Amino acid sequence: MEIVENLIKIRENIPENVSLIAVSKTKPTNLIELAYGQGQRDFGENKVQELVEKQDSLPKDINWHMIGHLQRNKVKYIATFVHLIHSVDSYRLLLEINKQGFKNNRIINVLVQIDISKDNTKFGFTYTEFNELIKLNKFKDLKNINLKGMMGMASFSSDLSIIEREFNELNNYYSEHKINLNLNILSMGMSGDYELAIKCNSNMIRLGSTIFGTRIK
């Protein structure tokens, strides 16, 4: 099967320290099961309803990643099981995740999304906004959140120099704060730019079409 071949090829070509998230959004469960059969355990979804439905019907040792924009009123639906929320883009969302973590007696792993692109279509903290959170020590009271790292999505551009500059800026910012914030994940790179992201020190990539083929609308 093509999915099996794709997974094998990707794993052979990425460093051991890079975590692969298979972006399974819109994909039927039988295709996810194919990837699962090849040992893939980390899958990413961008819609809460789809994530909940798949979690309910697929093996329980799958690590489910919420990679899409997350509304505060939907956190409660994934708080009992989500492995990592990649797209934390506001302090109010952090507060809600912490609240739901407390309700469910869980510490929920999160990445803060930094808006590194020039698209004006993506979510995330600006560097200035996140600096303010650090300055005010806003994380100290969030006992049910485990801040694991940072995530960024580059501009939608065919100019690789723009993408590389944005990845390097986030890598430098991450490197500046990873010790004092105890971070270990820098998530950059999708199907079109993951190789460049890895060169810029990303250690977590999110691949959909490279594994599963063209996305179903």
Helices and strands as residue ranges (DSSP letters): H 2-13, E 19-23, H 29-37, E 42-45, H 48-57, E 63-66, G 72-74, H 75-78, E 84-88, H 91-103, E 108-113, H 127-135, E 145-152, H 160-177, E 185-188, H 194-199, E 204-207, H 209-212
